[in-house]
Amino acid sequence: MNYSKVNNITGWVCFLIATITYVLTLEPSVSFWDCGEFIASALKMQVVHQPGAPLFLMLQRFFSIFAFGDVTKVAYWMNIGSALSSAATILFLFWTITALAKKTLVKVGEVITNAQLISIMGAGAVGALAYAFSDSFWFSAVESEVYAQSSLFTAIVFWGILKWEAHADEPRADRWLLFIAYIMGLSIGIHLLNLLTIPAIAFIYYFRKTNKATTSGIFKTLSVGILILGIIQYGIIQYLVSFGAYFDLFFVNTLGLGFGTGVLFFAILVIGAFVWAIRYSIRHQKKLLNLGLISTVLIIFGYASFAMIIIRAKADPNLNNSAPKDAFSFLSYLNREQYGDRPLLFGPNYNSERTGVSEGKTIWRKGNDKYEVAGKKNDYEYADNTFLPRMYSDDQKHADFYKEWMNLDESKKPNTVDNIGFLFSYQIGYMYMRYFGWNFVGRQNDEQGQGSGFEGTSLSGIKPIDAVWHGDQSHLSPSTVDNKAYNRFFFLPLIIGLLGAIWHFGRNQKDAGVVGLLFFFTGIAIVLYLNQKPLEPRERDYAYVGSFYAFSIWIGLGVLAIKEWLFKKLTPATGAIAATVIGLFAAPVIMAQQGWDDHDRSTKMVAHDIAYDYLQSCAPNAILFTYGDNDTYPLWYIQEVEKVRPDVRIVNLSLFDTDWYINGMKQKQNDSEPLPISMKESQFVQGERDVMPYDDYKIAGSVEIKNIVDLLLSDNADDKVAMQDGTKSNFLPTKNFKLTINPQEVISTGTVSAADAGKIAQTMEWKFNKGYVTKGTLAMLDILAHNNWKRPIYFASTVPSEQYNGLDKYLYNEGLALRLLPLKTDTTATDEREELLNTPVLYKNIMDKFKWGNIKTAKYLDPQSSDDTFIFTNILSSLTGSLIKEGKIEEAKKVADKYYEVMPDKFFGIRTVVVKYYMAENLYKLGETARANDILIKSGDYIQKELTYLADISASKGSLSGTQNVQTGLYYLDRMIKTSKAMGQTKVSTQLERQFAGLESRFSGYFGQHQTP
């Protein structure tokens, strides 16, 4: 059969397998993290977080068309978009592997034998399907994120250079290089991963164009590849826009012309220069110059997708991150300036001494008629800097981690050797190699690894080998064996990939080097560039999928190694078939079989429903303060796409410190009127009131919040304090705030019912909990001062308590949100006071309004979804306890029944034990003894198995592992003993005591006897 036809058909079969896999396992609605923002923004062409992904949004908007107006299906069809993009990646990976295999096996002009055909197709199928079922790639393939399309464009580019190589001697072969340039330009509008293929592409070009490679030629090619990468990354993506911005600055501020004229002039200048240069290259027959110039133009054409960002920003959509409407705000957007900088080659350590501040570049903002100075970008100067600073964050939790990980004492100033040690042991050894192991060795579970060494690691399933790295594995814990992400590959994909790499280097060193370079630049080079801090909020394996892609090429070529080394005595065709079968079972089959259950999100609706519940927890026309990605992005999705509760105004406190976000809050959005913010734009623009210090003026008593706001907004020099740099700033003279209450306002707005008028406080008094005021905090205080209880104010239950600004004692739980209520406080309350509940409202929300995301029946719950089981269980337990205290026993029993109806009978870590324990206490009080006993018995068994595993690891390593889990487990086991005894459940308490005694004896050497918290 014709090679080209077989190659095409087999590739499309792989595409079909991947498509079916991803469509069957994709999430039917919105997922956690960035997906909610991307879906909402794609549907309405809005502006996402820096540095934007305009082409991704436009492509996803196309897929939303297939929902045919059904807003509940928009997310599904955008997820389909990711699934198809991922499946297409597998198609191009297949063709890439077969191209490399054919080039190595078949000489030019030689007729392909059947054995060679089978070997080549087998290699392509094994490698492509291995990547299709790899953990990290599969995760991104079933949700609406940029990584699926980014992988596709990367695959197309690498396939494209191999097509060029195959046709390089033909007259019009360079069209493939121009195609690659355009695809690269387009890919910038999705993600920058694609650019990291450039060094590998440079080598393919070099090896194809030179008759004999030399050492100097190799180093020159590497330098040229990195230079081209730098030119695109900085010269085109950043400096092209930067030059345009400063041209505009000159035309507006110096020549007095309108905004944008400088950008227009610069654009004409650039276009004219390229036209002249291309004509020059044609006239003088400078082919290489012509190729470079046209490639650059095509990259810029592709990059032009970012025009969508500016066009849509000017339309002021609801989601308008950074509002990049002008040259300088757009430049800041592209440079990701809101995320700050990380030192790469030279910089401070976490404990370097600051010696001063150096004044950097001027920060410009758009004014009414010209650009205005918003300030200077200042950088700290340090007494001691080091080469390759990897331990640079001075955040206390990061500093503590550095010291513990590297065994550094308090006085130690890390040197270059220490930093390189952290690079190899943590950033590469833990954060990269652990992820690499997930994909090709095996995975322990889906719990987040934070460097503890006992969770979220890579396990092969071969216990003696796993024990060498992770300690005694003889008694694996339920958090491992009962976790669907417990995937055992027994090193098989890794082994076949290493065989493929060895074979490739032995048979075709040049191509193997190119694949190795691709592997390095999309893996280790990213580690070096990102310079990752520890204790990230989520696992970051998605950043390295490009290197897993490269390794999958070698997994495919491993089939050829197996055929050549193991099946020499068989006939060539039989050996090829046998090698392919072994390769299929050693990689894609075992990876699919082990990974299916922890990638099947087809029945999970948690992100969707928890967003729904957040909004349903709020009264009409509410203001809901959120903080993180997972309590904001799903809300944006469900409001913007499904139009659920458009009356609620979502305020993300992480963004509230920016002028563009406050401006958005002062506008009407959906059915929500502008927020009651009195500040004028000139009072909070960038550079104004960014941070205002606290300077204690020893003011007696509490100060009215309106007076505080007026003082912080005052332009009177007498109301400001001098700063070290000579400027004057507004300041906070006291932390004691109060808000005088008009009971009639509170009752007439429905904040508190007339029947509860006696509970209304005359004044709300609280102590501000920070040592400074940001403009976002000022905006919140402004809302409190001028809202007059017209709009209900809520904080999402997941907002960190420090973001309450001291209002804790006035926040009442009404579901997944805490409502600010002006009620008299319990003067006997302590720091250990119980959570405040608005029981009637909470009961109605729980019983009548909430959806539960199929959390009990879903085939798989990812870590974020399983975290929500703690939130739900805690709410149900707290409500049950509150109803019992109020004597509403029947209602309490209904809530307890609701718990059993909607919550899974499963433990998701030690934290589940904690929330289940409090539910068991309530069940005892309700007379539900059997249910309570069942919870305690199961909890005791779970604790025993979990802590036995940790005891084994601790004994094998000679130091305590999982300290917090051990302490929590023993503490609650002890409480369960006391509770069961108090309830007369002797059988239960005896069993728990036996378990406690056994565990206590194993940990006594670490804590001492009876050292539970």
N, C-alpha and C positions, 0 to 999 in steps of 0.2 A: 504494500500500500504506500502511497505517496507520503513522504515524511511530513511535509507541511500540513497535509490534511489530518494526519494522525495527531500531530502536535496541536493543531487547533481544536480538534474534537476532544482530546483528552483534557486540554486546558479548560474548555467550557464545561466538561464534566466536573472538574474540581470546583469551578465557579458555582455550579448547580448544587454540589454537596455543601459548600460553604453557605450559599444563599438559604437553602432549606434549614441548615443548622441555626443560622442567626435569626431567621424569621420565626422559627419555632420557639426560640429561647429569649427573644427580645422582650423588653418591658412594654406592657400595653399602654402605658401613659408616661408621665414625667418621671425622671430619675432624680436622685439627689445630686448635690454639688452644682456645677455650672449649667446643667442641662435645662433647668427651668428658665434661667435667664436667656439662654440661646434660643429656646423654642419661642418664648414670648417675643424676643427681639426679631427673630426670623419671620414670624407671622406678620408683624407690623413694620418691618424694616426699621428697627430701633438700634440704638448704639450700645454695644456691650462693653464690658470692662477692658481696660488697656491690655494689649495694644490693638485690640479689635480683630475681627475675623469677617470682613465684609463679604468675601466670595462665599465663604461657608454659609452665611446667613441667606444669601441669594439662592444658593443651591437648595438649601433646606426649605426656603419659601416655595420653590418649585414642587417639592414633595408634598407640601401641605395642601396643594391643589386637589390631591386625590382624596382628601377628606370630604370633598363636595359639600362644604358648608357645615358639616357636623363638627362643631368645635371640640367635642370630646374625642375625636379621632385625629386631631391635628398632631398631637405628640406621637401617636402610633405611627403615622405616616412619615414623620421626620425620623423616627427610629428606624423605619424601613429604609430611609435614605442612607443612614449609617450602615445598616446591614448590607445593602447593595454595594456601597463603596468598599466595605471590608471584603466582600466576596470578590469584587473586581481586583482588589489588591492581591488576593490569592491567585487569580487568573494571571496577572502580570508576573507574580513571583514564579509561578509554574513555567512560564515562557522564559523567564530569566535563568532558571536552573537548567532547563533543557538546552538553552543556548550555550551555557557554560559547559555542560556535559558533552554536547555534540562537538564543540570546539576542541575539547580535550581528547575525545575518543576517535573522532573521524577526521582524517587528514583532508586537506583541500583537494577536491576532485575525486575523492574516494567514494565508492558506492556504499550506502549504509546497509549493513546486514540486518536481518530480523533480530538477531541477538542484541546488536547495538541499539536498534530501535526500541526494543523492550526495556533495555537498561536505561536508556535516556528518558523514556516516558515514566518508568518506575521511579527514577530519581526525582523527576519533576513532581510526580504525584505525592511521594513520601515527604519531600521537603515542603511543598506548598500546603498540604493538609496538616503537617505538623504545626506550621505557623497558624493555620486556621483554628486549630484547637489549643493553641498556647494560651495560658491563663490571662496574661495582660492584654493581648490583642483581642481575645474573645470578650473580655470585659467591656472594652470600648466599642466593640462591634454592635452591641445591642442597645445603645443609648445615643441620644442626639448630642454628641460631643465632637470637637474638631479632630480628634485623633484618628478616626476612621478615614476621613477624607485626606488628612495629612499623610497617612500611610499610603493611600492610593496614589497620590501625586508623587510620593517618593518612589514607589514601585514603578510608576510609568517612566520617570526620569532614568532610573537605572536600567530598565528594559530598553529605553530609547537609545542609550549610549551603546548598548550591545548591538542594536539594530544598525547604528551608524558603523560600528566596527565591522560588521558582516558585509556592509556595502561600501566601505570607505574608498574603494578603488573605482567606484562608479562615478560618472560625471556629476550627478546631482546629490551625492551622498551627504553633503554638508547641510542639506535641509533638515536632516535629523538633529543636528546640533542646534539649528534655529528653533526647531520644535521643542527641544529640551529647554532652551533659554526662555521660551514663552511659557512653558509649563512651570518653570521655576518662578517666573514673575507672578503667574496666577497663584502659585502655592503660598506666596507671601500673604495673600488675603485669606489664608486658612491657618497656617502655622509655619514656623521657620525650620522645622525638622528637615525639609527637603534640601535646604542649602548645605547641609552637612554631607551630602553626597558629592559635592564639588571636588574635593581632593581625590576621591576614588575615580571620578570621571576624568580628571586631569591625567591620571596614570594610564587609563585605558587609551586616551588620545596619544599619549607619549609612546606607549609600547607599540601602538599600531603604526605610528608615523616614523619610528626609528628602526633601523635594521639591527642595531646592536645597542642594548641598554648599557649605560655606564653608571658608575657610582655617582659621579658628579651630575649626570643627567637625572638620576633618580632624586637627588637632593634638590636640584633646580625645579623639577616637576612638583615636588612636594611644596616647595616655597611658592611656586606660581599658583598651585591649587589653593593654598591658604590665603595668598594675596587676593585671588579672585573672590574667595569667600568673604574676606574682609571688605573688599570694594563694594560687594552687594549689601552686606550686613550694615556697614557704616556709610559708605559713599553714597549708595542709592537710597537705602531705606531711611537713613537718618540725615545725612548731610545735604542731600538734594532738597529735602524739606527745610532743613535749617537755613540754607542759602536763600531759599524762597522767602522764609520768614524775615530774615535780616534785610533782604531787598525791600520787603514791604515796610519794615521799620523805617528805612531811609526815605522811601517815597511818601510815607504818611507823615512822619515826624519832621523831616527836613524839607521836603518839597511841598508839603501841605496838600497832597493828593488824597483821594479816598482810600479806604481800606480795600485791599485786594489788588490795587494797581501795581504794586511792586511785584506781587506773585505773578500777575499776568505778564508783566515785562520780562521777568526771569524765565517764565515758561516759553515765551517767544524766543528769548535768547538761547535757551537750551535747544529748542526745536531747530532754530536756524543753524546752530553750531553742528548739530548732528547731520542735518541735510548737507551742509558744506563738506563736512568730514567724509560722509559716505560718497558724495560725488567725487571728492578728491581721491578716495581709495579706488573708485572705479576707473577714473581717468588714468591713474598711474599704475593700475593693475596690481595693487597691494591687497592680495587675497586675504591674508591673515588679518590685516587691519580691517578690511571690509567685514569679515566674519565677526570680529570682535565688536565692531560698531553696531551692526544689525542685531547681534545678540543682545547688546546692551539696550537698544531701543525696544526690543521685544520684551525684555525683562521689565522695563519701565511701563510698557503697554499693559502687561499683566498686573503690575503693581498699582496701576491706575484704578483698580477696583476700590481702592481706599477713598476715591472721590465720593463713594456712597456714604462714608462716615460723615464727611463735612456737609453733604447735601441734606442728610437726614437730621444731623445735629441742629442745623439751622431751622428745621421744622418744629423743634422743641417737642419731640415725642415724650411720652411718660417715662420711658427708660432712656436716659440720655447721659450715659456715664462720661463724666469729664466735660461734657458739652463742648467738643472741639470744633467751634464755629469759625475760628480765625486761625491765622498762620501759627501764632505762638501756642495757643491751646492745643492745636493739632500736633505740633512738634512735641509738646509735653506728653500728649497722649501716646504717640508712637514710641517715645523714649521710656515709657512706663515709669514716669517720675514719681507717681504717687506711691510706688513700692520701694523707693529708696535704692541705694547702691550697696553692692557687696564687694569687698576687696578681692582682687584676683591674684596679682603677682607680688604686691608689696602692700603692707598695711599693719594695723595694730592687732594685738591679741585681746582677749576678753578682759584682761586686767592691766592693759597698758595705761600709763598715766597720761591724762590730758594736760597739755601745756598751754593751749591757746586755741584760737579760732582763726582760720584763714578765710578771707573774703573771696568768694568765687564769682561766677558769672552773674550778670544781672538777670533777674526774673521779670519778664514783661507780661503785662495784661492789657487787654483791650479796654480803652476808655471810651468816652463819648465821641471825641474828635480825633484822638491820637492814642498811641500806645503809651501806657503809664508804667512806671517802675513799681513792681509789687514787692521788691526786696532783693536781697542778694542770696545766692546759694552758698551758704557757709559750711565749711568742713572743719571738723576738729583736727587739731594737731596733737601728736603724741610724742612722748619722750623716747619711746622704744617701739620701733616697727620691725617687722620681720619679713623675710622672703617666704612666699606662699602661705599667707596667713589663712589657716583653715579653722582655727578656734578664735573667732573674732567677735562674736556677739557678746555684748556686756549685759544682756538680759540675765537676771540672777538664776533663773532656772536653766538657762543654757550654760552659764558659767559653772554651776554645780555639776551639770552633766559632763562637761569637759574634764573637770577635776576627777570625777569618779571614773570615767572611762579610761583616762590616761594615767590614773594614780598620781595626780599632782597634788602637792601640798599647797597651803594658802599662799606661801611666799614665793612660789615658783613662777618665774616669768617664762612661758613657753618659748623655745627657740625654734629654728627651722626644722631641726630633727624631730621635735615634738609634734609640730604641725604636719610634717610629712607622715609621721606615725599615725596621727588622727585621720589623715587622708586615706591611708591604706587600710587601717583597721576598721574605721567606721564608714567614711563616705564611699569607699570602694568595697571594702570587705563586708560591711554589714548592709548598707543601703543599696549597693548595686548587686553584689554577688548573691545576696539573699533573694533578690527579685529574679536574678538569672536562675537560681535554683528552683524557685516556684515554677518556672516555665519548663525546665528540662530535667529536673531531678525529682521534685515532689514537693508537696506543701503540707505543713502541719495543720494550719487552720486559717481562718480569715480574720483572726483577732489582730489588731494593730500591734506591730512590734515597735517597742520604744527603746530597744537596746538591752532589754532585760535578759534575753537569751532563752526564755522559757515559753514564749508565745510569738506567733506570727513568723516562725522560722521556716526553713526549708528542711523537710524530712523526706528521705528516699523510700522508706518502708523496710529497709534492711537494718534492723535494730542495732547489731554490733557496730556497723559503720556510723549510723546516726549518733550512737553513744559517744563516739570519739569527739564529735563536735559539740554535742548538746547535753552530754551527761547521760546517766542511766535512763534507758527507755523501756525498762522491763514492765513497768506499770503505767502505760499511757493513760492520761487523764480523759474524762468525758469531754472536756473542751477540745480535745483532739479527735478521739475516736467517734464521737457523736456529731462532729462538725462536718458539714457536707463539703467543705473545702479541704478535708484531709485526703489529699490526692497523692497516691504512691506510684511513682514512675520507675522506681528501682534503678535509677541512673540511666535507663535505656536510651531515652532521647539524647542525653548528654554523650553517652558512649558512641552512638552512631554518628553524632555530629563531630566528635573528635576524630573518629575514623575517617570521616569525609574530609576534614581539614588536613589531616596527615596525608591522605591519598592525593588531595588537590595540590598541596605543596610539592609532593613528590612527582606529580605528572605535569603540572603547569604552574610553575612558581609565580609567574607574573600575574595570572588571573587570581591565584590564591592570595597573593599579596594585596590585590585590589579589594577582594572581599574582606580580607583582614583589616584593611584601612577603613572600609565602610563600617565594619564592626567596631573599630576603635573610635571613630569620630562620632558615631551615633550612640556610643556607650560611655566609655571612660572619658572622652573629651567633654561630654555633657556634664559628667560628674565634676570635672575640673572647672568648667565654666559656671555651673550653678552654685558651686561652693556652698552646699546645703547645710543649713543649721539643723541641729538635732531637734527631736520632739515635734516633728511636723504634725499638723492637725489631721493629715490623712496620708496613706501610703502613696508614694510617688513613682510607682513602677511604670506608669503610662509614659513617663518621659523617656524611657529607654527602649521602647518597642522597636526602634530602628535597628538596634544591635541584635535584638532577638530575630529580626527579619534576616539579617546577615548570617546569623548562626544557622537559621533554618535552611539556607542555601547549602551549607555543609552537611546538614542532616540528609538532605536529598542526595548529595554526592556520596554520602556514606553507603548508599545502595551499590554504587560502582565499586567502592572499596570492598564491600562484603563479597560481591561477585568475583572480584579479581583475586582476593586473598583466601576465601573459604571454599569457593566452588570451582577451582581450577580443573578438577577431574570430571566435572559434569559437562555435558554438551553446552555450548555457549548460550543457546536459547533457554535450556532448562536452568542453567545457573542464573541467568538474568531474572527468570520468573521466581526462582527460590529466593534470590536476594531481595527482590521487590516485596515478596510476601513477608519476609523477615523484617524488612524496613517498615512496612506498613504496621505490623503488630508491635514493633519495638518503639514506634513513635506515635503516629496519628491515632491508631486504634486505642492504645492504652491511654493516651491523653484525652481522647473523646470519652472513653468509658469512665475514667476517673473524674473528668472535669464537667461532665454534663449537668450533674445535679447541683453544682454550685455556680453554674452560669445560667440556669433556667429561671428567668425572671417572669415567665409568661403569666403567672397568676398573682404577681405582687402589685399592689396598688398603694403601698405605704406612703411614698412621697406625695402622691396625689391626695390621698385622704387626710394625711396629717395637715397638709396645707388647707384643705377644706375645713378641718376641725379648728385650726387656728382662727380662721375668719368667723366660724360659727360660734366661737367663744366670745365674740365681741358684740356689744350692743350696736344698734344702728348708728351710722355716721361716726364711728369710732376712729380714734388715732391709735395705731398699734406700733409700738417701738420694737424693732427686732435688732439683731446684732450680727449673726454669722451667716454663712452661705446657706446652710441647710434650713434655717428658719426664715430665709428671705427669698431665695430663688424659686422654690416651689410656690410660694405665695404670689410672686410676680407672675408665674405661669398661670395659676388658676384664676387670677384676676384678669390678666390681659388677654388670655386665650379663651377660657371657659366662661369669663364674665361672672364669676361667683363673687358675690358681695362687693360690687364696685364702689359701694358707699364708704368702705373702710379705707383709711389712708395709712399705708405701710410706710414707716419711717425707719430706715436702716441706720443705726447709730454709728456704724463703722464708716459711713459716708457723710454723716451729718456735719463733720468738721470742714467740709468743702463748700465754697461759695456757690458753685454750680448746683449742688444738691439742695442747698437751702432755697435757692431761686426756684427750683422745681417744686419744692414744698409750698411755696407762696403762690403757685398756680393751681387752677382747677385740674384735676385728673379724674377721668371716668366720671362717676357720680359723686366724687368727693370734692367739696368746696376747698378753697385755699386754707392752709393752716393759719391759726390766729397768731402770726408772727409780726410784731410791730416794727422790727428792724428794717431799715432801708438798705438797699443793695450797697450803697456807698459805705455802710457801716460794717459790712462783713465780706467785702471783696477780698480776693487773695492778697495777703500782706497786712490786712487790717484785722485786729483782734484775733489773730491765730491762736495765741496762748496768752492768757492774762494771769499774773501771779497772785498768790494769796499773801497778804501782808496784814497781820493781826493788829487791829487798832483797839483791842480790848473793849469793844462795845458791849455794854451791859444788855442782857436779854437778847431776844431774837429780833431780826430786822425783816420787815415786810418784803416779800419777794419782788413786788413791783419797784420798790426803792432800790433793791439790789440790781435789777435789770436796768433801771434808769441810770444808776451810777456806772455800770459797765458799758453803757452806750453813750455816756456823756463825752462831749468834745471839749469840755472845759479843762484847761491845763491844771487847775487846782484839784480836779478829780482824778489825777493821774500820778504815778510814781515814776521816778527816774530809773532807767535801766543801765546796765553796765556799759552798753555801747553808746550812751549819751542820749538815746531816744526816751520818750515818755510813753507809758502804757497804762491803760485802764487796769484796775486791780480789784481784788476781792478783800474787803476789810474785816469780814467776819464769816464764820461757817455756820452760824446759827440763823436759820431761816424760819419764816413763818408765813402762812397764808390765812388771812382772816376770812371766815366763812359766812356767807349770807345764806341762812337755812332756806329761805324762800327760793333762791336760785337753785339750790341743790334739789329741792322737792319738785319745783316746777319743771325742771329738765329731766326728771325721772331718774336722777342719779341715786337717790334714796327715796323710798316710798314714804308717804305721809305717816303711815303707821309706825315707821321707825324714826320719826323726827327726833325723838329723845336721844337717839344714839349719835346724832350729828354733833361734831365737835365745834366749839366756837372759833377755834383757830387750829390749824395744822402746824405743828412745830417739828422741825427736824434738823439734824446736823449734816451739813454737806460733807461728803466723804473723800474729797480730793484736795490736793495742795495747789491747784491751779484751775482755771476755767478756760476751756476751748470755745471756739465760736459755735460748735455743735451743742455743747452744754448750755451756752448762753441762749441758743435758740430754744432748747427745751424749757429753760427757765422762763423765757419770753412767752412760750405757749401756756405754761402754768399761770403766769401772771395775767394773761388776757383771755383765757378760755372761758372763764366764768361758768364752768361746768356745762357749757352748751354741748360740748363733744366729749363723749366718754374717752378716757385715756387708759391704755393698757400697755403692759410689757409682756412680750412673749415669755413663756415659762423657761425658755432656754437662754435668756439674756443673763450674762454674769451679774451677780448682785452689786458689784462695784458700779455698774452702769445705772443703778437705780438713783444715784446721787443722794443717797441717804433717806429715800422715801419708803424704805422697807416696811415700816410699821403701818403704812396706810395702803398696802397692796394686798388685795384679796383674790384668791384663786377662783376663777369662774370657768375653768376648763383647761385649755392650753395657754391661757393668758391670765395675767394678774391685773386686776382693775384697781385704779387709784380711787379710793373712797374716803371722804372726809369724816370718818367715824372716830369716836373717842377711843383712845388706845388703852390697853391694859397696863396700868401703872406698876403692876407686880411682875411684868414680863422681864425676862432675862435674855441673854444671848442665845439661850437654848429654847426659847419660846417656840411653841408649835406654829406650823404654817397657818395663816389666816385663810379661811374659806368663806365664800358667799354661798352657803350650802344650797338654798333653794334654786338659785340660778345654775349652779354647778350640777345639781341633780337633773335638772331639765335638759341641760346640754348633753350630759352623759347618756341619759336614757332615751332622748328623743332626737337629738341632732347629730351626734357624732357618727362618723364612719370609721371603720377599723382596718382598712387597707388589706383585707384578707390575711391579716397578720397571723391568724391561727391556722389557716389552711394553705397558705402559700407554699409552693414547692421549695422555695429558697428565700431566705431573708439575708440580705447583705448586712455588713456590720452596722451601717447607719440605721437600717430598718430594725435590726435586733435591739439597737439602743433605744428605739422608741417603745419597745416592750417594757423597759424600765419606767419610762415616763408614764405610759398608760397604767401600768400596774400600780405605780405610786399614787396616781390620781384616784383610781378606783379604791385603793386602800384608805387613802386620806378621807375620801367622801364617806366611805363605810364607817370609819371611826367617828367622824363628825356627827353623822346621823345617829349613831348609837348614843353619843353624849347628849344629843337633843331628845333622846327617848323615842326616835322614829324608827322603831325596830323593823317594821315591815318594809319601809323604804330601804333600810340598810340591807335587808336580806335580798331585795331585788337587785341592789348594786352588786352584792356578792355573787348572785346568779349571773349577772352581766359579765363579771370577771371570768367565770367559767365558760361563758358562752363565746367570748371573743378573744381571750388570751390563750396562747399556746401552753400546753403542759410540758414545758421544756426549760432547761437552764441555759442561759447565754452568759456564762461566766459567773464569778462569785457575786457580782452585783445583783444577779437575779435572786440569789439567796436572801439578800438584804430586804428587797422589796416584798418577796414572798413571805418572809418572816412576819412583817407587820400585817399582812393580810391574814396570816394564821392567827395572830393575836385577836383580830377582829372576829374571826370565825368562832373562836372559843367563846367570845362574849355573846355571840349570836346563838350559841348552843349547837353550832355545826361542828361537833367534836371530831367526827370521822374525817371530815374534810381537812380540819386543822391538823390532825394527827398525820394524815397522808402527806401534807406539805412538809411537816417537820421531819418525818422519816425520810422522804425523798431528798430533802435538803441535807440531812445528816449524811446520807449515803454519798451525795454529790461532793460535799466538803471532804469527806474521808478519802475519796478517790483523787480529787484534785490535789489535796495536801500530801497524800502519799506519793504522788508523782513529784511534787516539789521537794519532798524529803529525800527521795531517791536521787534527784538531780543535785541537791545540796550536798548530800553525802559523797557523791562521786566527784564533785568539784571542790569540796572542802570549804565551801562558803554558802551562806544562805541565798537561795534564789526565790524570787517572788515574795519579798518581805511583806508587802502590803496585802497580798492575797492571803498569806499565812495568818497575819494578824487579824484580818477581817474574818476569815473562816473560823478561827478559834474563838474570837469574840462572840460571833453570832451562834456558834455551836453551844457556847456556855449560856447564852441567853435562852436558847431553845430548851436547854436542860431545865433552867429555872422556871420557864413558862409552863412546860409540860408537867413539872412537879406541882406547881401552884394549881394547875387544873386537875390534879389527881390522876394524871396519865402515867402511871408507874412504869408500864411496859415500854412506853415511848422514851421516857426519861432514862430508864436503865440502858436501853440500847444506845442512846445518845451519849451517856456517860462513858460507856465502854469505848465508843469511837473517840471521844475527847481524850480519854486517858492514853489511848494508843498513840494518838497524834502528839499529845503533849510530851510524851516520853521521847518522841523522835526529834522534837524541836527544842527540848529543854536546854540542850547545849548551846543554842543560839540566843534564847531569851531568858533562860533560867526557869525554875519551877514557878508555875502560876503567874506567868508574866503576860497574861492576855491584857489587852488594852482596857 
